[in-house]
Each structure stands twice: as structure tokens, then as C-alpha cells.
Amino acid sequence: MEKKNIALVCGGYSKESVISIMGAESIEKHIPADQYRVFKIIIEPNRWYYKAPDGSTEDIDKNNFSLAGSVHFDLAFINIHGKPGENGMLQGYFDMLHIPYTTCDACTSAVTFHKDFCKSILAQYGIRVPQSVRILRHENYDISRIAEKIGFPCFVKPNSEGSSIGISKVQQKNGLRDAIENAFIEDNEVLVERFVKGKEYSCGLMRFKGSIVVFPLAAIVPKNEFFDYEAKYKGASEEIVPAPVPEKLAKEISSISSRIYQILNCKGVVRCDFIVEDGTEEAYFLEVNTTPGQSPESIVPKQVRHMGWSLEEFYQNVIAEALNR
């Protein structure tokens, strides 16, 4: 059987590009070499290129996403966090070229990347979400009105950035404006979100052979005040798989995650994040990650291994599902 050419697309335009490349290196090691030829394609703002194992590089022809017109790709394995791989831009590009890819489609990617739109849609279906206010750049906003509506403490975050970049936890009104302006450094839209005191959980899932497979629940225990960039990528958190929670709660979060996957028409591997409020045990949806981290110690690989799949099996299944779509 002739080997399929897989473009392992990583990098991107955000501060998460280094994390993306690290994850791609792990993915590449676990894709069966007897079935696939893997080409690591790095996307940067001013250059798209193939980086060979010997370190040499070759530019991608963006007209048809090929190498020198001689290597054409059967599939794009997208592992970009942030723009342009998580917000629908690359998905639309690949759609026009009729190249299949491993993630959600362009529409779903765009919606999930926009935190406010995503939560607004899911709230219409009865999914519990924290109350929030969206502010646009150059819009006149009323600090007193926001403070009255959301209360303190609260979170201020860029509306369309991942990895907790630009996020602040604000304890009182006099710190709100600075936090909003700090978030505007990263995005043109900012969310001010009610703080829900509780424990954070993450649920990975994918569609496999016609069914939605839900991975074992992970508990996130940050060593910092919240699950920020340092906690995610610099070891300042502990991710426990399976989460030490009552079976009823684990089933509830798994069920909500599966429903979200269906409502949003997700494809490929996604991760849904929640916080369970202390005292009420009510799960609040936080966000959907449509290109979750893939370094060996990231949450989804941990969940997959605990489920009994090897990473080789996992990535083989991801690729097969995308090719069969």
C-alpha cells in the first residue's frame, strides 16, 4: 500500500507557536512510519515551510499547498494553537483546496475560538456558563456598570486567545481598567467574566467509528492562583487522570461534553473545560479547545493513555477518521 503524505502543520501567529511546535514533535514520533510520510510544516507570519529532519527547509507553494509542485498532501494534521489554525482560517483554506484535515471545520473553529459567541450559543441549549460582559476595542465602557453586573473577584481575558495569555484575576474595582487594557494588548475584544469558586476539570473527546468517544476526566490543580500560562506549560499545575471525583459528577461532565460536541458539530479531537462550583456542585462550561495540546504531558495524551490506547493508536485513529470524512 502506498504511503499517505501527512502535512503536520504547526507554529502559527500567536505566542503559543513554540508550544505548537513542541506538540508536533511528539505527534511526529508516534505516527506509524510504515503507513505515512510525515512532513512537519511550520507556519509563520511571513513564511510557510517544510523543516526536514536534517534541519534543511523548503518553502510551501501556497497556491496548492505543495512542496515544489512534486509533493502533494493527502491530509493536514493541524496542531496550531491560536491563529490561523484554531480560528477557522486554515480550515477554510484547506476546504478550498479539497485537502482533508483533522480538526473541526471552518465554521465550528471560528465559533469556538470566539469565547463569547461560543458560550452564547451553548447557553441557548441550556449549558450553564459564567455571566460575562464583552467589550470591543475603542468602545466606551462603564467600569461601574461592569463591576455592578459581574462583581468581584472576576476574570478579565482576551476573547479569542488561548493558553490563558493576557488573563487577569481582578479582586476589586480599582484594578479592573488596567486588566481590561492589558487584555486588549492581545485581542480586539475582551471578556469580563464572573469568578466561579471551585475546581477545574477537563474532558477530551473525539468521534471514532461513528460514535463520540469520551476520554477519562482530568482534574486540574494549579499551583498558581488559577490555571494560567505558567501553570499550563511550565509545570505549575498538576493534571490528575482520572479525576478523583464521584462517578456521578464524572458522568455528568462527560455527558455535557458529548452534548457540546454534538451541538457545535465538532470533528476531530477537542477538549471541553469546566469549573465545578464549591457548595453547589454545578458544572460551568468555560471553553472548547479544538486543537488541544499534544506534548507527552498534555492533558489529552494523558487521558488517552489512561483509556488504554497507545499514542500510536490514538494518532492513527485521528488520521483514519479525518481521511474517512
LINVEN-V268896 format. One record per residue. N is the residue number from 0. OMEGA is omega in degrees with one decimal (none if undefined). NEAR is the number of other ideal C-beta (glycine too) atoms within 12 Angstrom. D_FIRST is the distance of its C-alpha to the first C-alpha in Angstrom with 1 decimal. Layout:
# LINVEN-V268896
N&OMEGA&NEAR&D_FIRST  N&OMEGA&NEAR&D_FIRST
This chain:
# LINVEN-V268896
0&-179.4&7&0.0  1&-178.8&9&3.8  2&174.7&19&6.3  3&175.9&29&9.1  4&-178.9&29&12.5  5&172.7&40&15.1  6&178.2&48&18.8  7&-168.2&41&20.8  8&-177.3&47&24.2  9&-176.4&45&27.3  10&178.9&39&31.0  11&-172.2&36&33.0  12&-175.2&26&36.6  13&178.4&33&38.3  14&179.1&24&39.7  15&-174.0&35&36.7  16&-179.9&30&34.4  17&178.4&25&34.7  18&178.8&34&33.8  19&-178.7&43&30.7  20&176.8&29&29.5  21&178.6&25&30.3  22&-180.0&42&28.2  23&178.4&39&25.2  24&177.7&25&25.5  25&178.6&28&25.2  26&-176.4&41&22.3  27&-178.7&33&20.4  28&-172.5&23&21.1  29&174.3&31&19.6  30&-175.5&38&16.3  31&-176.8&25&13.6  32&179.4&17&12.7  33&-178.5&13&9.6  34&-172.5&21&8.0  35&169.3&31&10.3  36&-174.7&26&12.5  37&177.5&37&15.9  38&-179.9&37&18.8  39&-178.1&37&22.2  40&-179.6&46&24.2  41&178.9&33&27.9  42&175.5&40&30.1  43&-177.7&25&33.8  44&-175.7&13&36.7  45&-178.2&10&36.9  46&169.8&17&33.4  47&-175.2&34&29.7  48&173.6&26&27.6  49&175.5&35&24.6  50&-177.0&30&25.7  51&178.1&18&23.8  52&179.4&15&24.0  53&177.8&8&26.7  54&178.3&10&28.7  55&-177.3&12&28.4  56&177.0&19&28.1  57&-176.6&23&27.0  58&174.2&22&28.3  59&171.3&32&26.3  60&-175.9&20&27.1  61&179.5&18&28.4  62&-180.0&13&28.5  63&-179.9&20&24.8  64&179.2&33&23.7  65&175.4&25&21.8  66&177.9&27&22.3  67&178.3&13&24.3  68&-174.7&13&22.7  69&178.4&13&19.6  70&176.9&24&17.5  71&-171.5&24&17.1  72&177.8&35&16.1  73&-176.5&29&14.1  74&170.9&39&16.4  75&174.3&42&19.8  76&-172.5&46&20.5  77&177.3&50&24.3  78&178.4&50&26.4  79&174.6&47&29.7  80&-176.7&46&32.9  81&-176.3&38&35.5  82&-2.2&33&35.4  83&-172.9&34&33.3  84&-177.4&47&30.4  85&-174.1&46&32.3  86&175.6&38&34.8  87&-176.5&32&32.6  88&179.2&26&32.8  89&179.9&43&29.2  90&177.4&38&28.0  91&177.9&22&30.1  92&-179.9&28&28.8  93&175.7&33&25.1  94&-179.3&22&26.2  95&-179.9&16&27.7  96&-179.3&23&24.6  97&174.9&15&22.4  98&178.8&31&20.3  99&-178.9&31&19.6  100&-168.5&43&21.1  101&-171.9&47&21.7  102&170.2&47&25.5  103&179.7&40&28.2  104&-173.9&27&28.8  105&-177.8&28&31.4  106&-178.7&24&34.3  107&179.2&31&33.8  108&179.5&42&33.1  109&-178.7&29&36.3  110&-177.2&31&38.4  111&179.2&44&37.4  112&179.7&41&38.0  113&-171.1&32&41.5  114&-176.2&39&43.1  115&179.1&31&46.1  116&-178.4&29&44.4  117&-179.3&40&41.9  118&179.5&34&44.8  119&178.6&20&46.9  120&-176.3&25&44.3  121&177.8&33&43.7  122&178.2&20&47.4  123&178.9&13&47.8  124&176.2&18&45.7  125&176.0&13&47.9  126&-177.1&32&45.9  127&-179.7&28&48.4  128&176.8&34&48.4  129&177.1&34&50.9  130&-177.7&24&53.5  131&175.3&34&53.0  132&177.6&32&54.4  133&-180.0&32&52.3  134&177.3&33&54.0  135&177.7&18&53.1  136&179.9&19&53.8  137&175.3&11&57.2  138&174.6&15&58.2  139&-179.7&10&61.5  140&-174.9&27&61.0  141&-178.3&18&63.7  142&-178.0&27&63.4  143&180.0&13&66.0  144&179.1&15&64.3  145&-179.3&31&60.9  146&-179.1&27&62.6  147&-176.3&16&64.5  148&-172.0&20&61.4  149&-178.9&32&58.9  150&-177.8&24&61.3  151&-5.8&25&60.7  152&177.1&24&58.8  153&175.5&36&56.0  154&173.5&40&52.7  155&-174.1&44&52.3  156&170.6&43&48.8  157&-175.6&40&46.9  158&-174.8&36&45.6  159&173.6&35&42.1  160&179.0&35&41.3  161&175.1&45&39.4  162&177.5&36&39.9  163&176.5&39&43.6  164&177.2&28&44.3  165&-177.0&32&47.9  166&178.1&39&48.8  167&170.3&34&52.4  168&-173.9&29&54.3  169&-174.6&34&57.7  170&-177.1&18&60.7  171&-171.0&16&63.4  172&-174.5&23&64.3  173&176.3&13&65.3  174&-172.3&21&61.8  175&-176.5&35&60.0  176&179.9&24&60.4  177&179.3&17&59.2  178&178.6&36&56.1  179&-179.8&40&55.4  180&176.4&23&55.8  181&178.7&23&53.5  182&179.3&37&50.8  183&174.6&28&51.4  184&-175.0&21&50.3  185&-172.0&33&46.7  186&178.1&34&46.7  187&177.8&19&48.8  188&-176.5&30&49.1  189&174.5&40&50.4  190&168.3&42&50.6  191&-168.1&44&53.6  192&178.7&41&52.6  193&176.6&30&54.7  194&175.3&29&54.3  195&-179.0&33&53.2  196&-179.0&23&54.3  197&-177.9&26&51.8  198&-175.5&31&48.6  199&-179.7&39&45.2  200&-179.3&42&42.0  201&-175.7&46&38.4  202&175.5&49&35.9  203&178.9&48&32.2  204&178.1&41&30.1  205&173.3&40&26.9  206&-177.0&28&25.6  207&179.5&28&23.0  208&173.8&11&21.9  209&-179.2&10&24.9  210&175.3&13&27.5  211&178.5&30&29.1  212&179.9&30&28.6  213&-178.2&36&31.7  214&176.6&39&31.6  215&-177.1&34&34.7  216&176.2&43&37.5  217&171.6&45&38.4  218&-179.5&32&42.0  219&-178.4&35&42.8  220&-178.8&21&45.9  221&174.5&25&46.8  222&173.8&17&49.2  223&-176.4&21&50.4  224&175.8&20&52.3  225&-174.3&34&49.2  226&-176.9&36&45.4  227&-176.2&26&45.6  228&-179.3&29&43.3  229&179.0&19&44.6  230&-176.9&24&44.1  231&-167.5&36&40.5  232&-178.2&29&39.4  233&172.5&17&42.1  234&-178.1&15&42.4  235&175.6&20&45.4  236&175.3&28&44.1  237&176.6&22&42.8  238&-174.9&37&40.0  239&179.5&23&40.5  240&-2.7&30&37.7  241&-179.4&28&38.5  242&178.3&34&41.6  243&-178.2&17&44.8  244&174.7&27&46.0  245&-177.7&14&47.2  246&-179.2&14&44.6  247&-179.2&14&46.2  248&178.6&27&45.7  249&179.1&28&42.1  250&-179.9&19&41.4  251&-179.4&24&43.4  252&177.0&44&41.5  253&-179.9&33&38.1  254&178.9&23&39.3  255&-179.4&35&40.6  256&179.2&42&37.3  257&179.5&27&35.3  258&177.3&25&37.9  259&179.0&43&37.6  260&-179.3&36&33.8  261&-178.6&23&34.5  262&-175.9&25&37.5  263&-178.8&36&35.8  264&-179.0&22&32.6  265&174.7&36&30.6  266&-179.6&33&26.8  267&-177.6&48&24.7  268&175.3&46&26.7  269&176.3&42&30.5  270&178.4&44&33.5  271&-178.4&49&36.9  272&-176.7&44&40.0  273&166.9&42&43.3  274&-179.2&34&46.7  275&-172.6&34&48.8  276&176.6&21&52.4  277&175.9&14&54.8  278&-178.7&10&57.3  279&-174.9&14&55.7  280&177.2&21&52.2  281&-178.3&23&50.9  282&176.1&38&47.5  283&176.7&35&47.4  284&178.8&39&44.2  285&-179.8&44&43.8  286&173.5&47&40.6  287&173.0&45&36.8  288&-176.6&40&34.4  289&169.0&48&31.3  290&-176.6&50&29.6  291&-176.8&48&31.0  292&-176.0&39&31.1  293&172.7&43&28.2  294&-172.4&32&29.8  295&-177.4&20&29.8  296&174.4&25&33.3  297&-172.5&36&33.0  298&-175.3&44&33.9  299&176.2&45&30.5  300&175.9&35&28.7  301&-179.8&33&31.8  302&-178.7&40&31.7  303&-179.2&36&28.0  304&-179.9&25&28.6  305&179.1&22&31.7  306&178.6&26&29.9  307&175.6&13&27.9  308&166.0&26&24.5  309&178.0&18&23.3  310&175.9&30&22.5  311&177.7&24&18.9  312&-177.4&20&18.8  313&-176.4&36&20.9  314&175.3&39&18.9  315&178.6&28&15.6  316&177.1&28&17.7  317&-179.0&45&19.2  318&-178.2&38&16.1  319&179.4&28&14.7  320&-179.2&28&18.2  321&179.4&35&18.5  322&-179.2&24&15.4  323&178.0&16&16.6  324&none&21&20.1
